[in-house]
Amino acid sequence: MVDGVGPFVSFSEITTLRSFVACFIIAVSYVVSLYIYKSPLPRDHPKTIKQRFKSVFVVSLLAPLYVWFWSDSRSGALSVKFYSLWRWLGIHINNVIVASVLPLLLTMVLFLGPLVLLFINKEIQISDLSKSITSLSSVQIRNYIVAPLTEEFVYRACMLPLLIPSFGVQWSVIICPLFFGVAHVHHVIERLWVNGEKPKEVWFSALFQFGYTTIFGAYSAFLFVRTGNLAGPVICHSFCNFMGFPPLDEVPHSKYPYLISGSFVLGLVIFLCIAMPMTNPSWYNSIYYHEDGLFSMW
């Protein structure tokens, strides 16, 4: 998990079509793995969750080998365009503390409104957090640990190194989350076939979920390329899963609607002002922003 651990690879020779196909296969593999174990039980049943844990961990273990397959491997000393495969995947200890803390703080600023609302409603109390961490249910372990870790690794760390050489940093940040958003549409199958819900409601919910998961995926991809580290996206993903979608409908009925509305706006404004400087690639030594390397600055 350090830069000196090989193999040392580059992705400069991968074509646009190959990078897109490779990412499509990765995305499909993750989703398909969830259905290897056929079960009539709902997705939140502990048995279903444990079975899917095994499946996604297998995919996560095989994914780096697949990425390495598409790389331009070589032996010998490290050069400008060749880095450790693990460095490309954002798995290293270089500036890991900064890469973990600052993206989380940035994300908390964005969620200033929801955080203020939760504290006013006393839905979050500092004294209860430690108790919650030590008594996580299988659903919470999935939502706060396994899903953020495996999804960020597969959909960000294993895809962006393949996309950026062909599409560039900016377009890759836009394209990459589309795979992530589409992957969540598989919930439609479960809700229609297993739960027997109404198609109209299911598809409306699926489109809404596609929208916000794609937006979040773009933000996560942004964090990954700016920091060059997987830690930040994983932690922020877990935090966002904990917070859920901002409860805008609760604001008018809250005790202090104007205060909370102001905190929503203030959080968004501050976030937009500090997002770029707070993720300055030079602070994290991101390989995706080395001026003498393969990719240009944002």
GUSEVO-166775 format. One line per 2 residues: number of its first residue (from 0); their letters; for each residue x, y, z of C-alpha. Coordinates in steps of 0.1 Angstrom, whole numbers, plus 5000, padded with zeros to 4 digits. Layout:
BEGIN
NUM> A> X/Y/Z; ...
END
This chain:
BEGIN
0> MV> 5000/5000/5000; 5029/5023/4994
2> DG> 5044/5037/4962; 5072/5012/4961
4> VG> 5049/4982/4958; 5044/4971/4922
6> PF> 5034/4964/4896; 5043/4997/4880
8> VS> 5019/5006/4852; 5006/5033/4829
10> FS> 4973/5036/4810; 4985/5059/4782
12> EI> 4978/5034/4754; 4943/5024/4763
14> TT> 4918/5035/4736; 4885/5053/4741
16> LR> 4864/5023/4732; 4884/4999/4753
18> SF> 4882/5022/4784; 4845/5025/4780
20> VA> 4839/4988/4775; 4862/4979/4804
22> CF> 4843/5002/4828; 4810/4988/4815
24> II> 4821/4953/4823; 4833/4964/4858
26> AV> 4799/4980/4865; 4779/4950/4853
28> SY> 4801/4926/4872; 4794/4944/4905
30> VV> 4756/4944/4900; 4755/4908/4887
32> SL> 4774/4896/4918; 4745/4908/4939
34> YI> 4722/4882/4923; 4745/4852/4922
36> YK> 4728/4839/4953; 4691/4835/4944
38> SP> 4670/4842/4974; 4633/4850/4979
40> LP> 4642/4871/5009; 4642/4909/5007
42> RD> 4674/4929/5003; 4674/4940/5039
44> HP> 4672/4905/5053; 4705/4897/5072
46> KT> 4710/4865/5052; 4707/4883/5019
48> IK> 4730/4910/5031; 4757/4885/5042
50> QR> 4755/4867/5009; 4759/4899/4990
52> FK> 4789/4909/5012; 4807/4878/4999
54> SV> 4798/4885/4963; 4809/4922/4963
56> FV> 4842/4913/4981; 4850/4888/4954
58> VS> 4844/4914/4927; 4865/4939/4947
60> LL> 4894/4915/4949; 4893/4907/4912
62> AP> 4888/4942/4900; 4924/4953/4904
64> LY> 4936/4924/4884; 4912/4934/4856
66> VW> 4925/4970/4857; 4961/4957/4856
68> FW> 4951/4936/4825; 4943/4969/4806
70> SD> 4974/4987/4817; 5008/4992/4800
72> SR> 5030/4971/4824; 5067/4972/4826
74> SG> 5095/4962/4849; 5123/4984/4862
76> AL> 5126/5017/4879; 5097/5041/4883
78> SV> 5094/5068/4857; 5072/5098/4852
80> KF> 5043/5080/4835; 5046/5048/4854
82> YS> 5033/5045/4890; 5024/5017/4913
84> LW> 4991/5002/4904; 4980/5008/4940
86> RW> 4988/5045/4936; 4966/5047/4906
88> LG> 4938/5031/4926; 4943/5056/4954
90> IH> 4954/5030/4980; 4985/5045/4996
92> IN> 4995/5063/5028; 5008/5094/5012
94> NV> 4990/5124/5029; 4962/5099/5039
96> IV> 4952/5119/5070; 4947/5151/5051
98> AS> 4930/5132/5023; 4906/5118/5048
100> VL> 4898/5148/5070; 4895/5177/5045
102> PL> 4870/5160/5021; 4848/5150/5051
104> LL> 4849/5186/5064; 4840/5199/5030
106> TM> 4811/5175/5027; 4799/5184/5062
108> VL> 4798/5221/5051; 4776/5211/5021
110> FL> 4753/5193/5046; 4753/5222/5070
112> GP> 4715/5226/5067; 4706/5190/5073
114> LV> 4731/5188/5102; 4715/5219/5119
116> LL> 4680/5204/5114; 4691/5171/5130
118> FI> 4706/5188/5160; 4676/5211/5165
120> NK> 4653/5181/5163; 4677/5163/5187
122> EI> 4679/5134/5162; 4717/5134/5166
124> QI> 4734/5136/5200; 4771/5133/5204
126> SD> 4767/5110/5235; 4748/5085/5214
128> LS> 4772/5082/5185; 4796/5059/5203
130> KS> 4768/5036/5213; 4755/5035/5177
132> IT> 4789/5026/5163; 4793/4996/5186
134> SL> 4758/4983/5179; 4755/4984/5141
136> SS> 4729/4962/5124; 4736/4943/5092
138> VQ> 4718/4970/5072; 4739/4997/5088
140> IR> 4771/4978/5082; 4761/4975/5046
142> NY> 4752/5012/5042; 4780/5027/5062
144> IV> 4809/5004/5057; 4807/4977/5030
146> AP> 4788/4996/5003; 4809/5028/5005
148> LT> 4842/5008/5005; 4834/4985/4977
150> EE> 4814/5009/4955; 4841/5036/4957
152> FV> 4868/5011/4950; 4850/4995/4920
154> YR> 4832/5026/4906; 4859/5052/4912
156> AC> 4893/5037/4919; 4891/5010/4892
158> ML> 4873/5031/4865; 4889/5066/4866
160> PL> 4925/5053/4857; 4909/5037/4827
162> LI> 4888/5067/4816; 4911/5096/4822
164> PS> 4938/5088/4795; 4910/5088/4768
166> FG> 4885/5113/4781; 4906/5136/4802
168> VQ> 4900/5145/4839; 4870/5167/4834
170> WS> 4850/5144/4812; 4859/5114/4832
172> VI> 4845/5130/4863; 4812/5134/4844
174> IC> 4812/5100/4826; 4823/5078/4855
176> PL> 4792/5085/4877; 4769/5075/4849
178> FF> 4780/5038/4854; 4774/5043/4891
180> GV> 4739/5058/4886; 4728/5032/4861
182> AH> 4740/5004/4884; 4714/5015/4910
184> VH> 4686/5009/4886; 4688/4972/4894
186> HV> 4666/4980/4925; 4637/4983/4900
188> IE> 4639/4945/4894; 4637/4938/4932
190> RL> 4609/4962/4938; 4588/4950/4909
192> WV> 4594/4913/4911; 4601/4907/4947
194> NG> 4581/4934/4965; 4553/4937/4939
196> EK> 4552/4975/4940; 4534/4997/4914
198> PK> 4555/5002/4882; 4548/5039/4880
200> EV> 4560/5046/4916; 4590/5023/4912
202> WF> 4602/5040/4879; 4597/5075/4893
204> SA> 4618/5066/4924; 4644/5049/4902
206> LF> 4648/5080/4880; 4651/5102/4911
208> QF> 4677/5078/4926; 4696/5077/4893
210> GY> 4698/5115/4894; 4711/5120/4929
212> TT> 4735/5090/4928; 4749/5103/4895
214> IF> 4754/5137/4911; 4770/5122/4942
216> GA> 4792/5100/4919; 4805/5130/4901
218> YS> 4814/5147/4935; 4831/5115/4947
220> AF> 4850/5112/4914; 4860/5149/4918
222> LF> 4874/5141/4953; 4892/5110/4940
224> VR> 4911/5128/4912; 4918/5159/4932
226> TG> 4932/5140/4962; 4945/5109/4944
228> NL> 4934/5089/4974; 4905/5066/4980
230> AG> 4901/5074/5017; 4882/5107/5012
232> PV> 4856/5093/4988; 4849/5063/5010
234> IC> 4845/5083/5042; 4823/5109/5024
236> HS> 4802/5082/5009; 4796/5067/5043
238> FC> 4787/5101/5057; 4763/5108/5029
240> NF> 4746/5074/5034; 4743/5082/5071
242> MG> 4727/5116/5064; 4705/5105/5035
244> FP> 4689/5129/5010; 4684/5164/5025
246> PL> 4649/5164/5041; 4638/5197/5025
248> DE> 4601/5189/5032; 4608/5191/5070
250> VP> 4622/5226/5069; 4588/5245/5068
252> HS> 4575/5225/5098; 4606/5228/5119
254> KY> 4610/5249/5150; 4632/5275/5134
256> PY> 4624/5273/5096; 4643/5306/5088
258> LI> 4674/5296/5106; 4674/5262/5090
260> SG> 4667/5276/5055; 4695/5300/5060
262> SF> 4719/5272/5070; 4710/5252/5039
264> VL> 4718/5282/5017; 4749/5292/5037
266> GL> 4763/5257/5035; 4759/5255/4997
268> VI> 4775/5289/4992; 4805/5282/5014
270> FL> 4809/5248/4998; 4810/5263/4963
272> CI> 4835/5289/4975; 4859/5264/4992
274> AM> 4855/5232/4971; 4884/5239/4947
276> PM> 4909/5254/4971; 4902/5228/4998
278> TN> 4909/5200/4973; 4941/5216/4959
280> PS> 4959/5187/4943; 4993/5200/4955
282> WY> 4982/5194/4991; 4976/5157/4984
284> NS> 5003/5150/4958; 4977/5136/4934
286> IY> 4992/5118/4905; 4963/5128/4883
288> YH> 4975/5164/4885; 5013/5161/4881
290> ED> 5023/5187/4855; 5052/5165/4844
292> GL> 5030/5134/4843; 5004/5120/4820
294> FS> 4975/5143/4827; 4971/5181/4826
296> MW> 4958/5204/4853; 4920/5209/4858
END
